[in-house]
Amino acid sequence: MNVANLIYYSNTKENFERFFNGKFVVKPAHMSESRNVFKKSSQKLYGNYAMNKVFDKSAGEKEPLMLDQAERGVIVEEYIRAKYELKVFVLYGNPIIASLQNGLNNVIDYIQEENKYIDLKDTYKKISNIAKELRLDFFRIDFLIKENIAYASEFAFRPSTTMPKNITELIYNKWLLNSIIHRIK
């Protein structure tokens, strides 16, 4: 599975300005909110201030408890200039639906493995393998898509994604059906 290269990690306040050059992404390790992600040189002063303030903050109330209990820190990783972001919802080891986005929360479509945008066969196969190891009923895995290569960027074990009612119902119905099948086995 492709992932962005980890460049640097710190669990103490310091000067992060040297990383604001467009080659790296600077973000909190214990929070999953996109408003605290910085990369541009024009963001040096505010970004450095914001990264040092995250040491005093906890994850938001909608975030999973494990993020609230995670060690506070700052991650610097390779910047992937992605065409799309893909948020794949996985139920009982099977990818069921993905939110395809360009930019922050700009949903293009909700797609399945067969779709008109990108080839997901290999990515879905890898997700299924990961899901078998995790043995979780439900989670979301996010990818950055660059030149038809998927880079894993985040796991969400209690995703708080807002979706249209028909997509929420699709996930619920598949969950209900799979729950019945698992009980029978």
C-alpha positions in Angstrom: 0.0 0.0 0.0 1.4 3.4 -0.9 1.6 6.1 1.8 3.2 9.5 1.9 6.7 9.4 3.3 7.0 10.5 6.9 9.6 13.3 7.1 9.6 14.4 10.7 7.6 13.9 14.0 7.7 16.0 17.1 5.9 15.7 20.4 7.2 19.1 21.7 6.7 22.7 20.7 9.3 24.0 18.3 9.8 26.0 15.1 8.3 24.2 12.2 8.7 27.0 9.6 11.4 25.2 7.7 8.8 22.7 6.5 6.5 25.3 5.0 7.8 25.1 1.4 5.2 23.3 -0.7 7.1 19.9 -0.5 5.7 18.9 2.8 2.4 18.8 4.8 2.5 19.8 8.4 -0.4 18.6 10.5 -1.4 17.5 14.0 -0.9 13.8 14.9 -3.7 13.6 17.3 -6.5 15.5 15.5 -8.1 14.8 12.2 -9.4 18.2 11.2 -8.3 19.6 7.9 -8.2 23.3 9.1 -4.9 22.5 10.8 -3.0 21.3 7.8 -0.4 23.6 6.3 2.1 23.4 3.4 2.6 26.8 1.7 5.4 29.1 2.4 2.8 31.9 2.8 1.5 29.9 5.8 4.8 29.9 7.7 4.0 32.3 10.5 0.4 31.3 11.2 1.1 27.7 10.5 4.0 27.6 13.0 1.8 29.3 15.6 -1.1 26.9 14.9 1.1 23.8 15.1 2.4 24.9 18.5 -1.1 25.6 19.7 -2.3 22.0 18.8 -0.2 20.7 21.7 -2.6 22.5 24.0 -5.7 21.1 22.2 -7.6 17.8 22.2 -9.4 16.1 19.4 -12.9 17.5 18.8 -16.0 16.0 20.5 -17.0 14.2 17.4 -13.6 12.5 17.1 -13.0 8.9 18.3 -11.9 8.6 21.9 -8.5 7.2 20.9 -7.6 10.5 19.2 -8.4 12.3 22.5 -6.1 9.9 24.3 -3.4 9.9 21.6 0.0 11.6 22.3 -0.1 15.2 21.1 2.3 15.7 18.3 3.0 17.2 14.9 3.6 15.1 11.7 5.5 16.4 8.7 5.0 14.2 5.6 5.6 14.3 1.9 3.0 16.5 0.1 1.0 14.5 -2.4 -0.5 16.8 -5.0 -3.6 14.7 -5.5 -6.3 15.0 -8.2 -8.8 13.3 -5.9 -9.4 12.3 -2.4 -11.3 9.0 -1.9 -13.0 8.1 1.4 -13.9 4.4 1.3 -16.4 2.9 3.7 -15.6 -0.7 4.6 -18.2 -3.0 6.1 -17.3 -6.5 7.3 -14.1 -6.5 5.3 -15.8 -5.3 2.0 -15.4 -1.8 0.6 -19.0 -0.8 -0.1 -19.1 2.8 -1.2 -16.6 5.7 -1.6 -16.9 9.4 -1.5 -14.9 10.8 -4.4 -13.8 14.4 -3.8 -11.7 17.1 -5.4 -10.6 19.5 -2.7 -11.8 19.7 0.9 -15.3 18.2 1.2 -16.2 18.9 -2.5 -17.9 15.6 -3.3 -18.0 14.7 -7.0 -19.9 11.5 -6.6 -20.4 8.4 -4.4 -18.8 5.5 -6.3 -18.3 1.7 -6.0 -15.4 -0.4 -7.4 -16.8 -0.1 -10.9 -17.1 3.6 -11.8 -16.3 6.1 -14.5 -13.6 8.0 -12.7 -10.7 5.8 -11.5 -9.7 2.1 -11.5 -10.2 0.8 -8.0 -9.7 -3.0 -8.5 -6.2 -3.1 -7.0 -7.1 -0.6 -4.2 -10.2 -2.4 -3.2 -8.2 -5.7 -3.1 -5.7 -4.1 -0.7 -8.5 -2.6 1.4 -10.1 -6.1 1.8 -6.7 -7.5 2.9 -6.3 -4.8 5.5 -9.8 -5.3 6.7 -9.3 -9.0 7.2 -6.3 -8.2 9.5 -8.2 -5.5 11.4 -11.3 -7.6 11.9 -13.5 -4.5 12.4 -17.2 -4.4 11.5 -16.9 -0.9 10.0 -14.3 1.8 9.3 -13.3 4.3 6.7 -10.0 4.5 4.9 -9.0 7.6 3.0 -6.7 7.9 -0.1 -5.1 10.6 -2.1 -5.3 9.8 -5.8 -2.4 11.0 -8.0 -1.9 9.8 -11.5 -4.2 6.8 -10.8 -2.0 5.8 -7.8 -3.8 5.6 -4.4 -1.9 6.8 -1.3 -3.4 5.8 2.0 -3.8 8.9 4.1 -6.1 8.2 7.1 -8.1 5.5 8.9 -11.3 6.6 10.6 -12.7 4.0 13.0 -15.7 6.2 13.9 -16.2 8.4 10.8 -18.4 11.4 11.2 -18.8 12.0 7.5 -22.0 13.7 6.5 -23.7 11.9 3.5 -26.9 12.1 1.6 -29.8 10.1 3.0 -29.7 7.5 0.2 -26.0 6.7 0.8 -26.6 6.5 4.6 -29.5 4.1 3.9 -27.3 2.0 1.5 -24.6 1.6 4.2 -27.2 0.8 6.9 -29.0 -1.8 4.7 -25.7 -3.5 3.8 -24.7 -3.5 7.5 -28.1 -5.0 8.5 -27.9 -7.7 5.8 -24.3 -8.5 6.7 -25.1 -8.6 10.4 -27.8 -11.2 9.8 -25.5 -13.3 7.6 -22.7 -13.2 10.3 -25.2 -14.3 12.9 -26.3 -17.3 10.8 -22.7 -18.4 10.2 
